[in-house]
Amino acid sequence: MAGWRQAVELAMTDEEIETLTALSRSRTEPARRVSRAAMLLAYRENPSFFAVGQRLGAHHQTVQRCVERAVAEGALVALDERPRPGKEPVITPEAKAWLVSLACDKAKDHGYPHELWTTRLLARHAREQGPAAGMGVWLTWSRERCARSSAKRKSGRTR
């Protein structure tokens, strides 16, 4: 039979409590930060993972992880997500800047009969001229990827 768990001692300063209270009432912060702030405040009032989980509609293990992280790293640090190991970006910032500057130029300036870039023409030009400009990453780029990238820059120069 499992024994009783001891409550984890969660010590917070007055400033942290004020910040957590403001965050738990926020309507503009991300929901995960708001719910974690509410978990920490509720646990401070009633140190039971299960009771806090029931009150807030979360699993007791979620509450436990949040509280244990707050004890280990600090209450405000526990609100944010830990960095995750992601795949390293293939496209360098220099290559992105080159493509954006190319898309901001007129196609006529680069010897094409078109006044403005089409996504197909921009992708083809990036594949052909990219390696010469030291941007070999564009060799495998398709028209769709070029359209998605150029849409991020909010310029009206592409069709």
C-alpha positions as CSV (number, residue, x, y, z in Angstrom):
1,M,0.0,0.0,0.0
2,A,1.3,3.4,-0.9
3,G,2.0,5.8,1.9
4,W,1.1,9.5,2.2
5,R,3.1,11.9,0.2
6,Q,4.6,14.8,1.9
7,A,3.7,18.3,0.7
8,V,6.4,20.0,-1.3
9,E,7.3,23.3,0.4
10,L,6.8,26.1,-2.2
11,A,8.3,29.4,-1.0
12,M,7.5,32.6,-2.9
13,T,8.2,36.2,-2.4
14,D,5.5,38.9,-2.3
15,E,6.6,40.2,-5.7
16,E,6.3,36.7,-7.2
17,I,2.8,36.2,-5.7
18,E,1.7,39.6,-7.1
19,T,3.1,38.7,-10.5
20,L,1.5,35.2,-10.4
21,T,-1.8,36.8,-9.4
22,A,-1.7,39.2,-12.3
23,L,-0.8,36.5,-14.7
24,S,-3.5,34.1,-13.5
25,R,-6.1,36.8,-14.3
26,S,-4.6,37.8,-17.6
27,R,-6.6,37.5,-20.8
28,T,-3.7,38.3,-23.1
29,E,-1.0,35.9,-21.8
30,P,-0.7,32.4,-23.3
31,A,-3.1,30.0,-21.7
32,R,-0.4,27.7,-20.5
33,R,1.3,30.5,-18.6
34,V,-2.0,31.5,-17.0
35,S,-2.9,27.9,-16.0
36,R,0.6,27.4,-14.5
37,A,0.3,30.6,-12.5
38,A,-3.1,29.5,-11.3
39,M,-1.6,26.1,-10.3
40,L,1.1,27.6,-8.2
41,L,-1.2,30.0,-6.5
42,A,-3.8,27.3,-5.8
43,Y,-1.0,24.9,-4.5
44,R,0.1,27.7,-2.1
45,E,-3.4,27.8,-0.6
46,N,-4.0,24.0,-0.5
47,P,-0.8,21.9,-0.9
48,S,-2.4,18.9,-2.5
49,F,-1.6,18.0,-6.1
50,F,-4.8,16.1,-6.5
51,A,-7.1,18.8,-5.0
52,V,-5.4,21.5,-7.2
53,G,-5.7,19.4,-10.2
54,Q,-9.4,18.7,-9.6
55,R,-10.1,22.4,-8.9
56,L,-8.4,23.6,-12.1
57,G,-9.2,20.7,-14.4
58,A,-5.7,19.5,-14.8
59,H,-4.1,16.1,-14.0
60,H,-2.4,15.9,-10.6
61,Q,0.9,15.0,-12.3
62,T,0.8,18.2,-14.3
63,V,0.4,20.1,-11.1
64,Q,3.2,18.1,-9.4
65,R,5.6,18.8,-12.3
66,C,4.8,22.5,-12.3
67,V,5.3,22.8,-8.5
68,E,8.5,20.8,-8.4
69,R,9.9,22.9,-11.2
70,A,8.9,26.0,-9.3
71,V,10.7,24.7,-6.2
72,A,13.8,23.8,-8.2
73,E,14.1,26.8,-10.6
74,G,11.8,29.5,-9.3
75,A,8.2,30.3,-9.6
76,L,8.4,32.7,-12.5
77,V,10.8,30.4,-14.4
78,A,8.4,27.5,-14.0
79,L,5.8,29.4,-16.1
80,D,7.8,29.2,-19.3
81,E,8.5,26.1,-21.3
82,R,12.0,24.5,-21.2
83,P,13.9,24.9,-24.4
84,R,13.6,21.8,-26.7
85,P,16.2,20.3,-28.9
86,G,15.1,21.3,-32.3
87,K,16.5,20.7,-35.7
88,E,19.1,23.2,-36.7
89,P,17.9,25.6,-39.4
90,V,19.1,24.7,-42.9
91,I,18.6,28.1,-44.3
92,T,21.0,30.7,-42.8
93,P,19.9,34.2,-42.0
94,E,22.2,35.5,-44.8
95,A,20.4,33.2,-47.3
96,K,17.0,34.5,-46.2
97,A,18.2,38.1,-46.4
98,W,19.4,37.4,-49.9
99,L,16.1,36.0,-51.0
100,V,14.1,38.8,-49.5
101,S,16.3,41.4,-51.1
102,L,16.0,39.6,-54.4
103,A,12.2,39.5,-54.0
104,C,12.2,43.3,-53.3
105,D,14.0,44.0,-56.5
106,K,12.1,44.1,-59.8
107,A,12.5,41.1,-62.1
108,K,13.4,43.4,-64.9
109,D,16.5,44.5,-63.0
110,H,17.7,40.9,-63.3
111,G,17.2,40.5,-67.0
112,Y,13.7,39.1,-67.1
113,P,10.9,40.5,-69.2
114,H,8.4,40.5,-66.3
115,E,7.9,43.7,-64.3
116,L,7.3,41.8,-61.0
117,W,8.4,38.4,-59.7
118,T,6.2,35.4,-59.9
119,T,6.8,32.7,-57.3
120,R,7.8,30.3,-60.0
121,L,10.3,32.8,-61.5
122,L,11.7,33.8,-58.1
123,A,12.2,30.1,-57.2
124,R,13.9,29.3,-60.5
125,H,16.1,32.4,-60.2
126,A,17.1,31.4,-56.6
127,R,18.0,27.9,-57.7
128,E,20.0,29.1,-60.7
129,Q,21.7,32.1,-59.2
130,G,21.9,31.1,-55.5
131,P,25.0,28.9,-55.7
132,A,26.9,31.7,-57.6
133,A,25.9,34.1,-54.8
134,G,27.1,31.6,-52.2
135,M,23.5,30.6,-51.3
136,G,23.6,27.0,-52.4
137,V,20.7,26.1,-50.0
138,W,18.2,27.3,-52.6
139,L,19.1,24.5,-55.0
140,T,16.4,22.2,-53.6
141,W,13.7,24.9,-53.2
142,S,10.4,24.6,-54.9
143,R,7.9,27.2,-55.9
144,E,5.6,26.5,-52.9
145,R,8.5,27.0,-50.4
146,C,9.5,30.2,-52.1
147,A,5.9,31.5,-51.9
148,R,5.7,30.7,-48.2
149,S,9.0,32.4,-47.5
150,S,8.2,35.5,-49.5
151,A,4.7,35.8,-47.9
152,K,6.4,36.4,-44.6
153,R,8.0,39.6,-45.7
154,K,4.7,41.3,-46.6
155,S,5.8,43.0,-49.8
156,G,3.4,43.4,-52.7
157,R,6.1,42.7,-55.3
158,T,5.2,39.0,-55.9
159,R,2.2,37.6,-57.7
